[in-house]
Amino acid sequence: MSTLSKMVDPSLFAGVDCLLQKAQKDDFAFLALIILTGIFYNIYIKEKPDPYHHVWFEKPQTADANAREADTRDIGVKLEESKKDLVIFWGSQSGTAEGFANRLVRDCRSRFGLDALLADLSDYDPESISNIPSTKLAIFIISTYGEGDPSDNATQFLSWLDTNKTVQFSKLSYAAFGLGNKKYKFYNKVVDVVVEALDRSGQYPCSQSEDFTEWKQSLFSLFQGKLGFVERPAQYEPTLKVIEDTSLDIIDLHLGEPIKSRTAKKGSAQTSPIQPLPVKTAKELLATEERNCLHLDLSLHDFPELKYKTGDHLAIWPANPSSEINILLFALGLQPKTETPLLIQSLESGVKVKVPSPTTWQALLRHYLEISGPVPRETVLSLAQFALDESSKATLKQLGEDKDAYHAYCSMNHVTLGRLLASLNPTPGAWSGIPLSFILESLPVLAPRYYSISSSSIVSPKTVSVTVATSSEPSPGHSICVPGLTTSYLSSLESHTRSITSTEFTFPSDSQLTLYSQVRTSKFRLPTLPKHPIILVASGSGLAPFLGFLTERARLASIGREVGHLLLFFGCRSPSEYIYKSELEALQTSSREIEVVSAFSREVGKEKKYVQDRVEERGEEVCRMLVEENAYFYICGSASMARDVKARVEGMLGKRVGWGEREVREWSEAMRKGRRWQEDVWG
């Protein structure tokens, strides 16, 4: 150090140190200035995004104050503020329950002069139901779909009831009606749960009925008896106003794009945005005289936000055929006005406009209203008031009032609204006296149809595939075949790809074919760990989700993952209806853990075998996989097939494992609760 001091003046180091300290202070001051400047800029200078910027791009005619969600989530407060006499709650998956609720609102007013509030169950807090005054009635119209599942907009309400079983509804007066499919094991389970909860203290439970008209009559008897309401002569009072507005430009109109359901974001089932998905492939899997089956591949490449998982469902929006549109247009005398712009407005605060506005009659009948389905008995009876001749009025009243006559008529005829009116009076414009608001109020909204996705999200993340079965055979209890709306639409689309023109549906010839679709999350899922063995049972197009399951398991095995044994039982009528046969054979070849067992119920010259018979034949292996190897069990197909398979499996367990009825029942309940027994079935 002394040597260094001699060579360099020590005062030089002191000067450098002083400069460094000064530089550090300047740096800190400059950094603080930058931070403060940034904060000042972001708070006071930077232009903030306008939260209402999107309003510039909205169609002003669609801004309907009555279509907004409830401004309070307390139903008791809402009833008092709106001065309504009663509230009608609805929980609907396909729109049927909502349609019944709308109809009941109108009937309460026309027959008793009662103002009813129509309420989406998800618009109000469940606990606020106890705030409904004892002087007002609550009515619940709720559907059950699938295996005892609530509709999306009723999920929160059911969950709250389940977790708040000690809550008392001491002041509540109520009635309830449930909708469901009797073929399902848990038929009307949701409304049963609701009634059980409300019956803890409710005062006026109304017995349920399978027929809405009969139930409504018992409800109105309750109105006149216990509640003292006075019935008056029924008269039609519109809840909607239809305005022809030729000043509107075509750019203002809704001409076919689906409108997202108001309840889609409120329920437990997640749905993707609705998108026009390009059709990559549309081909026939089989084409027999009585049956057909289509395979569709839709591209997701242009929609990175749209994702699916193996086992999910795809909703597809159909369109109504030209023949049904024309029949109804002729009956109502609307042919000259099909393209006239329409504004549809609500006349009451509690009634929401269920179709997009502004629009046209052509768009309404093609894309937005369900005109190809059967006319409910309630609507048939309501039509009688608009009949111009006594013969038509008498026929409508008989069909509307006599359940047996109505079912007999429907079993022999394809009874759409247009066909019914034309059969009574085929003169063009003969039914022009029916208020157009009545048509809009009575026809349900055209709803999408759901199909199980048959592709794997791991193998084909940018392509979603579905399998669609069609049949020309009459349904049970009917002497004629009624074509399915979406299947007819998709069959015509497939024909269009082969340059076969359809007279019923129009597709673009110079642009990409698309289908309005959205993905719906399903509970039908493979085990998290692929090493778990699985047993799959399918019939017909129920094979669709299992094709995705097999494809995914085969891919995992090909990359070295440990994969459990997969045993698929597939049944159809004959080898000619064996869909995806080559694909299944290739999958079996690719992995030794995949095994497919087929069953044919109408194979010429051979014994009739159903898929449940094959399951029983392999009973020892099935029982071992379920009990010793903790296998997962999946069923996809008809509800009746699923019931029979379940009965066979439980019977085999009782015999082979030595379980009694109680042990089998406990095992079955544990399997369902643990999601190791899953079903995706239909009526």
FIDOTI-287943 format. One line per field, with one value per residue (C-alpha): z, x, y; residue number from 0. Coordinates in nm, 3 decimals. Example, Ala and Ser with C-alpha at 12.3 -4.5 7.8 and 13.67 -1.06 7.14 Angstrom:
FIDOTI-287943
zz = (0.780_0.714)
xx = (1.230_1.367)
yy = (-0.450_-0.106)
seq = (0_1)
END
This chain:
FIDOTI-287943
zz = (0.000_0.084_-0.254_-0.429_-0.235_-0.360_-0.721_-0.717_-0.536_-0.269_-0.319_-0.663_-0.508_-0.282_-0.586_-0.771_-0.468_-0.445_-0.814_-0.771_-0.475_-0.668_-0.973_-0.759_-0.613_-0.963_-1.083_-0.796_-0.852_-1.224_-1.163_-0.915_-1.170_-1.436_-1.200_-1.094_-1.456_-1.553_-1.272_-1.362_-1.730_-1.660_-1.416_-1.574_-1.936_-2.092_-2.280_-2.102_-2.295_-2.308_-2.125_-2.350_-2.675_-2.787_-2.788_-3.106_-3.284_-3.139_-3.323_-3.142_-3.211_-3.005_-2.690_-2.513_-2.154_-2.085_-2.202_-1.937_-1.637_-1.311_-1.151_-0.806_-0.707_-0.425_-0.564_-0.269_-0.340_-0.713_-0.656_-0.435_-0.670_-0.980_-0.796_-0.943_-0.803_-0.836_-0.970_-1.215_-1.197_-1.484_-1.518_-1.876_-2.084_-2.425_-2.389_-2.321_-1.954_-2.040_-2.306_-2.055_-1.809_-2.074_-2.161_-1.796_-1.755_-2.041_-1.911_-1.561_-1.705_-1.964_-1.733_-1.391_-1.456_-1.257_-1.331_-1.310_-1.304_-1.528_-1.353_-1.470_-1.163_-1.211_-1.203_-0.830_-0.514_-0.390_-0.030_-0.132_-0.211_0.161_0.126_-0.100_0.089_0.204_-0.004_-0.328_-0.496_-0.632_-0.916_-1.025_-1.374_-1.388_-1.623_-1.562_-1.836_-1.872_-1.565_-1.313_-1.397_-1.348_-1.633_-1.649_-1.503_-1.216_-1.104_-0.854_-0.701_-0.659_-0.513_-0.261_-0.157_-0.106_0.119_0.314_0.418_0.743_0.575_0.634_0.387_0.649_0.445_0.101_-0.099_-0.407_-0.687_-0.902_-1.238_-1.359_-1.709_-1.799_-1.999_-1.841_-2.005_-1.777_-1.441_-1.257_-1.424_-1.281_-1.012_-1.007_-0.935_-0.675_-0.494_-0.511_-0.383_-0.100_0.009_-0.018_0.155_0.479_0.540_0.212_0.233_-0.105_-0.284_-0.610_-0.720_-1.030_-1.354_-1.669_-1.879_-1.853_-1.948_-1.675_-1.419_-1.516_-1.467_-1.115_-1.054_-1.166_-0.941_-0.659_-0.771_-0.751_-0.436_-0.171_-0.311_-0.402_-0.746_-0.978_-1.333_-1.617_-1.983_-2.150_-2.390_-2.576_-2.453_-2.644_-2.459_-2.772_-3.039_-3.400_-3.601_-3.972_-4.024_-4.386_-4.286_-4.150_-4.368_-4.422_-4.217_-3.913_-3.934_-3.771_-4.061_-3.919_-3.673_-3.347_-3.032_-2.728_-2.457_-2.168_-1.922_-2.088_-1.859_-1.542_-1.511_-1.422_-1.774_-1.962_-2.322_-2.574_-2.791_-3.091_-3.406_-3.777_-3.799_-4.147_-4.259_-4.349_-4.412_-4.446_-4.542_-4.508_-4.281_-4.396_-4.611_-4.572_-4.673_-4.322_-4.166_-4.239_-4.040_-4.110_-4.001_-3.985_-3.928_-3.836_-3.826_-3.521_-3.681_-3.717_-3.358_-3.117_-2.819_-2.894_-2.724_-2.634_-2.434_-2.525_-2.429_-2.469_-2.670_-2.978_-3.024_-3.386_-3.493_-3.769_-4.004_-4.089_-4.432_-4.706_-4.722_-4.357_-4.400_-4.708_-4.554_-4.256_-4.469_-4.692_-4.397_-4.234_-4.560_-4.509_-4.851_-4.963_-4.634_-4.589_-4.632_-4.462_-4.166_-3.830_-3.487_-3.200_-2.864_-2.528_-2.393_-2.035_-1.804_-1.705_-2.059_-2.254_-2.632_-2.701_-3.066_-3.208_-3.329_-3.583_-3.826_-4.097_-4.116_-4.348_-4.091_-3.802_-3.968_-4.115_-3.824_-3.500_-3.439_-3.398_-3.673_-3.759_-3.424_-3.302_-3.179_-2.802_-2.696_-2.512_-2.834_-3.027_-2.776_-2.786_-3.167_-3.145_-3.055_-3.393_-3.611_-3.864_-3.908_-3.651_-3.796_-3.747_-3.403_-3.297_-3.422_-3.243_-2.919_-2.933_-2.992_-2.726_-2.458_-2.523_-2.452_-2.616_-2.931_-2.951_-2.915_-3.168_-3.419_-3.367_-3.409_-3.760_-3.872_-3.877_-3.675_-3.718_-3.679_-4.053_-4.136_-3.870_-3.999_-4.363_-4.286_-4.135_-4.408_-4.698_-4.850_-4.866_-4.593_-4.427_-4.087_-4.134_-3.844_-3.593_-3.423_-3.522_-3.158_-3.079_-3.333_-3.171_-2.821_-2.902_-3.108_-2.909_-3.006_-3.241_-3.014_-3.105_-3.104_-2.908_-3.036_-2.861_-2.998_-3.160_-3.186_-2.929_-2.817_-2.769_-3.118_-3.308_-3.106_-3.411_-3.553_-3.383_-3.517_-3.462_-3.563_-3.663_-3.706_-3.908_-3.948_-4.178_-3.947_-3.748_-3.382_-3.126_-3.108_-3.450_-3.785_-3.988_-3.994_-3.884_-4.015_-3.764_-3.821_-3.766_-3.921_-4.236_-4.245_-4.209_-4.461_-4.713_-4.635_-4.698_-5.027_-5.122_-5.090_-5.362_-5.581_-5.504_-5.473_-5.195_-5.238_-4.862_-4.756_-4.925_-4.899_-5.058_-5.374_-5.402_-5.042_-4.750_-4.588_-4.218_-3.928_-3.633_-3.340_-2.982_-2.749_-2.430_-2.144_-2.049_-1.737_-1.960_-1.900_-1.921_-1.594_-1.508_-1.497_-1.826_-1.648_-1.514_-1.712_-1.867_-1.994_-2.265_-2.378_-2.684_-2.932_-3.271_-3.286_-2.913_-3.032_-3.110_-2.782_-2.741_-3.075_-2.919_-2.604_-2.803_-3.023_-2.718_-2.537_-2.852_-2.889_-2.524_-2.563_-2.879_-2.690_-2.412_-2.148_-1.929_-2.048_-1.883_-2.062_-2.267_-2.337_-2.579_-2.634_-2.947_-3.071_-3.389_-3.597_-3.860_-3.996_-4.266_-3.992_-3.822_-3.828_-3.796_-3.838_-4.016_-3.763_-3.472_-3.633_-3.685_-3.322_-3.200_-3.415_-3.281_-2.914_-2.750_-2.462_-2.685_-2.743_-2.929_-2.887_-3.136_-3.109_-3.393_-3.315_-3.672_-3.845_-4.105_-4.016_-3.670_-3.317_-3.207_-2.978_-2.802_-2.652_-2.300_-2.394_-2.486_-2.154_-1.970_-2.176_-2.056_-1.704_-1.522_-1.686_-1.638_-1.268_-1.216_-1.385_-1.180_-0.838_-0.841_-1.093_-1.011_-1.374_-1.491_-1.664_-1.941_-2.131_-2.433_-2.625_-2.551_-2.195_-2.215_-2.319_-2.032_-1.779_-1.904_-1.899_-1.543_-1.433_-1.598_-1.438_-1.092_-1.134_-1.234_-0.933_-0.702_-0.839_-0.902_-0.607_-0.369_-0.281_-0.152_-0.273_-0.018_-0.108_-0.479_-0.420_-0.207_-0.469_-0.745_-0.550_-0.471_-0.839_-0.949_-0.671_-0.755_-1.129_-1.203_-1.358_-1.622_-1.871_-2.174_-2.278_-2.454_-2.478)
xx = (0.000_0.287_0.443_0.111_0.080_0.414_0.318_-0.035_-0.157_-0.415_-0.621_-0.712_-0.906_-1.098_-1.208_-1.324_-1.520_-1.688_-1.787_-1.933_-2.145_-2.273_-2.353_-2.548_-2.757_-2.827_-2.928_-3.170_-3.321_-3.357_-3.518_-3.764_-3.851_-3.923_-4.152_-4.344_-4.378_-4.515_-4.768_-4.878_-4.914_-5.124_-5.353_-5.402_-5.285_-5.320_-5.645_-5.847_-6.053_-6.417_-6.616_-6.912_-6.712_-6.890_-7.225_-7.120_-7.130_-7.455_-7.785_-7.989_-8.315_-8.201_-8.160_-8.473_-8.502_-8.723_-8.457_-8.209_-8.136_-8.315_-8.216_-8.244_-8.162_-8.417_-8.738_-8.940_-8.831_-8.894_-9.250_-9.329_-9.166_-9.341_-9.674_-9.717_-9.968_-9.749_-9.414_-9.357_-9.003_-8.870_-8.570_-8.530_-8.262_-8.427_-8.681_-8.992_-9.027_-8.969_-9.241_-9.487_-9.402_-9.464_-9.797_-9.902_-9.824_-10.063_-10.333_-10.320_-10.390_-10.651_-10.853_-10.808_-10.672_-10.360_-10.027_-9.755_-9.381_-9.188_-8.860_-8.547_-8.432_-8.074_-8.175_-8.252_-8.072_-8.219_-8.237_-8.460_-8.744_-8.823_-8.889_-9.191_-9.495_-9.753_-10.013_-9.835_-9.798_-9.477_-9.497_-9.202_-9.188_-8.864_-8.718_-8.493_-8.259_-8.003_-7.966_-8.143_-7.952_-8.097_-8.103_-7.814_-8.016_-8.152_-7.815_-7.741_-8.089_-8.061_-7.712_-7.835_-8.126_-7.883_-7.651_-7.924_-8.152_-8.254_-8.401_-8.774_-9.016_-9.278_-9.461_-9.434_-9.740_-9.633_-9.720_-9.480_-9.472_-9.188_-9.083_-8.871_-8.843_-9.006_-8.746_-8.478_-8.417_-8.430_-8.746_-8.851_-8.585_-8.520_-8.877_-8.900_-8.601_-8.757_-9.095_-8.930_-8.745_-9.046_-9.276_-9.089_-9.318_-9.495_-9.870_-10.023_-9.835_-10.008_-9.988_-9.778_-9.907_-9.743_-9.972_-9.927_-10.289_-10.423_-10.183_-10.284_-10.649_-10.573_-10.377_-10.670_-10.901_-10.665_-10.692_-11.072_-11.094_-10.832_-10.705_-11.041_-10.948_-11.243_-11.223_-11.340_-11.413_-11.078_-10.959_-10.632_-10.404_-10.075_-9.747_-9.549_-9.582_-9.478_-9.393_-9.314_-9.034_-8.923_-8.674_-8.439_-8.144_-8.045_-7.730_-7.952_-8.132_-8.071_-8.086_-7.971_-7.687_-7.782_-7.831_-7.650_-7.883_-7.929_-7.866_-7.554_-7.319_-7.519_-7.524_-7.268_-7.232_-6.970_-7.042_-6.810_-6.904_-7.122_-6.911_-6.963_-6.731_-6.607_-6.710_-6.396_-6.563_-6.921_-6.965_-7.207_-7.098_-7.382_-7.691_-7.947_-8.310_-8.427_-8.121_-7.832_-7.537_-7.319_-6.970_-6.881_-6.542_-6.551_-6.242_-6.141_-5.832_-5.988_-6.113_-5.818_-6.040_-6.267_-6.135_-6.288_-6.204_-6.261_-6.619_-6.767_-7.080_-7.118_-7.431_-7.537_-7.799_-8.029_-8.262_-8.627_-8.707_-8.863_-9.177_-9.268_-9.192_-9.412_-9.704_-9.711_-9.659_-9.953_-10.180_-10.105_-10.110_-9.755_-9.608_-9.579_-9.413_-9.141_-8.856_-9.021_-8.808_-8.975_-8.927_-9.047_-9.104_-9.231_-9.546_-9.480_-9.185_-9.184_-9.186_-8.863_-8.845_-8.714_-8.617_-8.369_-8.500_-8.502_-8.545_-8.781_-9.047_-8.824_-8.543_-8.781_-8.935_-8.609_-8.370_-8.532_-8.867_-8.940_-9.202_-9.121_-9.212_-9.552_-9.800_-9.865_-10.221_-10.233_-10.163_-10.420_-10.688_-10.582_-10.608_-10.982_-11.060_-10.923_-11.112_-11.344_-11.579_-11.751_-11.614_-11.251_-11.329_-11.495_-11.200_-10.945_-11.143_-11.181_-10.808_-10.719_-10.954_-10.937_-10.594_-10.670_-10.805_-10.498_-10.252_-10.446_-10.438_-10.064_-9.986_-10.134_-10.027_-9.720_-9.877_-9.678_-9.850_-9.858_-9.982_-10.254_-10.388_-10.370_-10.555_-10.845_-10.862_-10.616_-10.717_-10.413_-10.443_-10.734_-10.568_-10.447_-10.669_-10.435_-10.241_-9.876_-9.786_-9.970_-9.753_-9.437_-9.562_-9.675_-9.386_-9.074_-8.732_-8.535_-8.285_-7.958_-7.925_-7.642_-7.416_-7.139_-6.798_-6.631_-6.277_-5.998_-5.881_-5.530_-5.506_-5.714_-5.721_-5.811_-6.078_-6.401_-6.597_-6.956_-7.163_-7.526_-7.775_-8.096_-8.390_-8.692_-8.880_-9.183_-9.117_-9.296_-9.667_-9.675_-9.786_-9.587_-9.223_-9.155_-8.813_-8.571_-8.502_-8.125_-8.061_-8.250_-8.052_-7.718_-7.815_-7.889_-7.556_-7.376_-7.563_-7.461_-7.094_-7.170_-7.337_-7.688_-7.923_-8.181_-8.524_-8.562_-8.236_-8.010_-7.630_-7.371_-7.219_-6.929_-6.803_-6.700_-6.981_-7.016_-7.232_-7.317_-7.187_-7.065_-6.887_-7.063_-6.862_-6.967_-6.916_-6.848_-6.474_-6.198_-6.016_-5.745_-5.489_-5.479_-5.359_-5.711_-5.897_-6.229_-6.537_-6.742_-7.092_-7.249_-7.528_-7.563_-7.441_-7.369_-7.028_-6.935_-6.770_-6.602_-6.426_-6.260_-6.180_-6.015_-5.824_-5.685_-5.587_-5.414_-5.214_-5.104_-4.995_-4.797_-4.585_-4.502_-4.759_-4.894_-5.248_-5.507_-5.713_-6.004_-6.298_-6.560_-6.898_-7.067_-7.411_-7.608_-7.868_-7.646_-7.289_-7.404_-7.469_-7.132_-7.008_-6.635_-6.551_-6.220_-6.121_-6.192_-5.995_-5.699_-5.714_-5.715_-5.411_-5.228_-5.265_-5.293_-5.485_-5.784_-6.049_-6.380_-6.673_-6.961_-7.328_-7.583_-7.953_-8.079_-7.800_-7.948_-7.926_-7.780_-7.909_-8.023_-7.764_-7.792_-7.499_-7.617_-7.605_-7.238_-7.169_-7.327_-7.130_-6.811_-6.949_-6.652_-6.406_-6.636_-6.683_-6.310_-6.229_-6.490_-6.424_-6.054_-5.908_-6.128_-6.231_-6.447_-6.777_-6.932_-7.262_-7.372_-7.692_-8.062_-8.189_-8.365_-8.041_-7.856_-8.113_-8.085_-7.704_-7.706_-7.949_-7.737_-7.414_-7.571_-7.717_-7.377_-7.210_-7.471_-7.412_-7.037_-6.920_-7.187_-7.329_-7.680_-7.918_-7.790_-7.423_-7.499_-7.696_-7.418_-7.158_-7.369_-7.418_-7.045_-6.956_-7.183_-7.071_-6.705_-6.772_-6.660_-6.999_-7.097_-7.383_-7.458_-7.803_-8.116_-8.481)
yy = (0.000_0.235_0.159_0.232_0.557_0.665_0.594_0.747_1.051_0.928_1.241_1.112_0.817_1.053_1.254_0.944_0.825_1.164_1.148_0.797_0.902_1.201_0.982_0.733_1.014_1.148_0.800_0.751_1.094_1.029_0.688_0.839_1.108_0.844_0.648_0.959_1.071_0.728_0.732_1.086_0.988_0.678_0.857_1.198_1.197_0.851_0.800_0.530_0.273_0.370_0.095_0.177_0.179_-0.141_0.042_0.221_-0.115_-0.248_-0.242_0.023_-0.156_-0.454_-0.248_-0.362_-0.254_-0.551_-0.794_-0.693_-0.910_-0.849_-0.516_-0.676_-1.031_-1.034_-1.182_-1.055_-0.698_-0.745_-0.864_-0.566_-0.314_-0.451_-0.497_-0.846_-1.094_-1.404_-1.523_-1.808_-1.947_-2.155_-2.386_-2.499_-2.673_-2.704_-2.423_-2.632_-2.536_-2.171_-2.197_-2.345_-2.067_-1.800_-1.959_-1.973_-1.600_-1.523_-1.758_-1.612_-1.270_-1.370_-1.597_-1.438_-1.088_-1.176_-1.009_-1.274_-1.212_-1.450_-1.531_-1.711_-1.908_-1.789_-1.421_-1.424_-1.532_-1.863_-1.745_-1.452_-1.695_-1.696_-1.321_-1.376_-1.240_-1.490_-1.303_-1.396_-1.734_-1.886_-2.137_-2.354_-2.506_-2.705_-2.963_-3.262_-3.376_-3.653_-3.870_-3.648_-3.329_-2.979_-2.730_-2.485_-2.199_-2.414_-2.554_-2.276_-2.307_-2.685_-2.653_-2.398_-2.622_-2.911_-2.711_-2.532_-2.815_-2.648_-2.340_-2.300_-2.142_-2.064_-1.799_-1.955_-2.061_-2.255_-2.495_-2.698_-2.876_-3.094_-3.193_-3.494_-3.813_-4.120_-4.343_-4.203_-4.364_-4.030_-3.904_-3.566_-3.586_-3.210_-3.104_-3.382_-3.231_-2.883_-3.001_-3.195_-2.881_-2.652_-2.900_-2.848_-2.553_-2.466_-2.415_-2.499_-2.774_-2.869_-3.231_-3.289_-3.437_-3.570_-3.349_-2.972_-2.900_-3.129_-2.983_-2.632_-2.714_-2.842_-2.521_-2.305_-2.507_-2.412_-2.049_-2.059_-2.270_-2.202_-1.873_-1.721_-1.588_-1.525_-1.657_-1.435_-1.514_-1.579_-1.312_-1.281_-1.004_-0.968_-0.935_-0.846_-0.580_-0.646_-0.332_-0.324_-0.071_-0.032_0.239_-0.026_-0.123_-0.485_-0.428_-0.362_-0.696_-1.034_-1.276_-1.607_-1.576_-1.754_-1.552_-1.684_-1.810_-1.566_-1.849_-1.992_-1.800_-1.864_-2.241_-2.501_-2.637_-2.435_-2.345_-2.188_-1.889_-1.974_-1.977_-2.059_-2.360_-2.457_-2.806_-3.003_-3.338_-3.458_-3.822_-4.110_-4.394_-4.614_-4.571_-4.848_-4.823_-4.738_-4.577_-4.346_-4.222_-3.920_-3.826_-3.454_-3.292_-2.923_-2.701_-2.498_-2.341_-1.996_-1.993_-2.035_-1.951_-2.249_-2.562_-2.897_-3.206_-3.567_-3.660_-3.310_-3.230_-3.013_-2.805_-2.753_-2.499_-2.627_-2.441_-2.505_-2.656_-2.445_-2.662_-2.589_-2.220_-2.191_-2.380_-2.144_-1.832_-1.930_-2.006_-1.669_-1.472_-1.345_-1.428_-1.061_-0.961_-1.221_-0.970_-0.670_-0.550_-0.612_-0.462_-0.681_-0.514_-0.627_-0.468_-0.577_-0.533_-0.900_-1.040_-1.070_-1.075_-1.425_-1.372_-1.121_-0.787_-0.628_-0.915_-1.045_-1.313_-1.513_-1.512_-1.583_-1.886_-2.016_-1.965_-1.850_-2.024_-2.396_-2.439_-2.802_-2.956_-3.079_-2.820_-2.851_-2.926_-2.594_-2.405_-2.607_-2.508_-2.142_-2.138_-2.211_-1.848_-1.733_-1.986_-1.825_-2.122_-2.341_-2.664_-2.557_-2.421_-2.748_-2.956_-2.739_-2.746_-3.123_-3.178_-2.926_-3.055_-3.430_-3.575_-3.909_-3.745_-3.524_-3.816_-4.025_-3.738_-3.681_-4.051_-4.043_-3.694_-3.474_-3.191_-2.871_-2.535_-2.472_-2.823_-2.806_-2.474_-2.586_-2.912_-2.717_-2.450_-2.470_-2.134_-1.900_-1.638_-1.817_-1.772_-1.415_-1.311_-1.476_-1.194_-1.209_-1.156_-1.482_-1.668_-1.532_-1.607_-1.962_-2.095_-2.194_-2.065_-2.288_-2.461_-2.633_-3.010_-3.170_-3.445_-3.637_-3.543_-3.845_-3.706_-3.680_-3.337_-3.479_-3.629_-3.366_-3.041_-2.830_-3.059_-3.157_-3.455_-3.567_-3.868_-3.812_-4.098_-4.067_-4.302_-4.322_-4.559_-4.440_-4.375_-4.594_-4.513_-4.343_-4.477_-4.224_-4.119_-3.763_-3.653_-3.505_-3.137_-3.127_-3.467_-3.361_-3.037_-3.215_-3.485_-3.212_-3.049_-3.379_-3.418_-3.064_-3.164_-3.422_-3.154_-3.280_-2.981_-2.969_-2.814_-2.775_-2.609_-2.356_-2.374_-2.143_-2.283_-2.039_-2.023_-2.242_-2.443_-2.360_-2.474_-2.252_-2.454_-2.434_-2.675_-2.775_-2.921_-3.273_-3.481_-3.782_-3.812_-4.068_-4.149_-3.898_-4.178_-4.372_-4.687_-4.742_-5.013_-4.910_-5.092_-4.923_-5.023_-4.859_-4.913_-4.746_-4.387_-4.414_-4.534_-4.170_-4.059_-4.398_-4.355_-4.051_-4.251_-4.533_-4.290_-4.112_-4.432_-4.562_-4.240_-4.248_-4.610_-4.521_-4.267_-4.513_-4.422_-4.701_-4.769_-4.993_-5.255_-5.113_-5.344_-5.207_-5.373_-5.236_-5.336_-5.263_-5.443_-5.608_-5.606_-5.361_-5.103_-5.152_-4.792_-4.711_-5.080_-5.018_-4.750_-4.985_-5.267_-5.032_-4.920_-5.281_-5.351_-5.046_-5.142_-5.482_-5.322_-5.241_-5.508_-5.471_-5.712_-5.674_-5.774_-5.790_-5.807_-5.876_-6.065_-6.297_-6.665_-6.606_-6.584_-6.240_-6.081_-5.748_-5.564_-5.649_-6.019_-5.985_-5.811_-6.103_-6.356_-6.189_-6.165_-6.316_-6.075_-5.775_-5.851_-5.900_-5.569_-5.384_-5.535_-5.631_-5.386_-5.083_-5.039_-4.749_-4.831_-4.619_-4.651_-4.448_-4.512_-4.547_-4.513_-4.851_-5.023_-4.853_-4.974_-5.331_-5.324_-5.193_-5.464_-5.735_-5.610_-5.587_-5.936_-6.075_-5.915_-6.063_-6.414_-6.416_-6.205_-6.330_-5.991_-5.938_-5.669_-5.417_-5.469_-5.436_-5.115_-4.965_-5.058_-4.902_-4.578_-4.559_-4.612_-4.327_-4.098_-4.160_-4.098_-4.455_-4.535_-4.280_-4.270_-4.053_-4.169_-4.045_-4.147)
seq = (0_1_2_3_4_5_6_7_8_9_10_11_12_13_14_15_16_17_18_19_20_21_22_23_24_25_26_27_28_29_30_31_32_33_34_35_36_37_38_39_40_41_42_43_44_45_46_47_48_49_50_51_52_53_54_55_56_57_58_59_60_61_62_63_64_65_66_67_68_69_70_71_72_73_74_75_76_77_78_79_80_81_82_83_84_85_86_87_88_89_90_91_92_93_94_95_96_97_98_99_100_101_102_103_104_105_106_107_108_109_110_111_112_113_114_115_116_117_118_119_120_121_122_123_124_125_126_127_128_129_130_131_132_133_134_135_136_137_138_139_140_141_142_143_144_145_146_147_148_149_150_151_152_153_154_155_156_157_158_159_160_161_162_163_164_165_166_167_168_169_170_171_172_173_174_175_176_177_178_179_180_181_182_183_184_185_186_187_188_189_190_191_192_193_194_195_196_197_198_199_200_201_202_203_204_205_206_207_208_209_210_211_212_213_214_215_216_217_218_219_220_221_222_223_224_225_226_227_228_229_230_231_232_233_234_235_236_237_238_239_240_241_242_243_244_245_246_247_248_249_250_251_252_253_254_255_256_257_258_259_260_261_262_263_264_265_266_267_268_269_270_271_272_273_274_275_276_277_278_279_280_281_282_283_284_285_286_287_288_289_290_291_292_293_294_295_296_297_298_299_300_301_302_303_304_305_306_307_308_309_310_311_312_313_314_315_316_317_318_319_320_321_322_323_324_325_326_327_328_329_330_331_332_333_334_335_336_337_338_339_340_341_342_343_344_345_346_347_348_349_350_351_352_353_354_355_356_357_358_359_360_361_362_363_364_365_366_367_368_369_370_371_372_373_374_375_376_377_378_379_380_381_382_383_384_385_386_387_388_389_390_391_392_393_394_395_396_397_398_399_400_401_402_403_404_405_406_407_408_409_410_411_412_413_414_415_416_417_418_419_420_421_422_423_424_425_426_427_428_429_430_431_432_433_434_435_436_437_438_439_440_441_442_443_444_445_446_447_448_449_450_451_452_453_454_455_456_457_458_459_460_461_462_463_464_465_466_467_468_469_470_471_472_473_474_475_476_477_478_479_480_481_482_483_484_485_486_487_488_489_490_491_492_493_494_495_496_497_498_499_500_501_502_503_504_505_506_507_508_509_510_511_512_513_514_515_516_517_518_519_520_521_522_523_524_525_526_527_528_529_530_531_532_533_534_535_536_537_538_539_540_541_542_543_544_545_546_547_548_549_550_551_552_553_554_555_556_557_558_559_560_561_562_563_564_565_566_567_568_569_570_571_572_573_574_575_576_577_578_579_580_581_582_583_584_585_586_587_588_589_590_591_592_593_594_595_596_597_598_599_600_601_602_603_604_605_606_607_608_609_610_611_612_613_614_615_616_617_618_619_620_621_622_623_624_625_626_627_628_629_630_631_632_633_634_635_636_637_638_639_640_641_642_643_644_645_646_647_648_649_650_651_652_653_654_655_656_657_658_659_660_661_662_663_664_665_666_667_668_669_670_671_672_673_674_675_676_677_678_679_680_681_682)
END
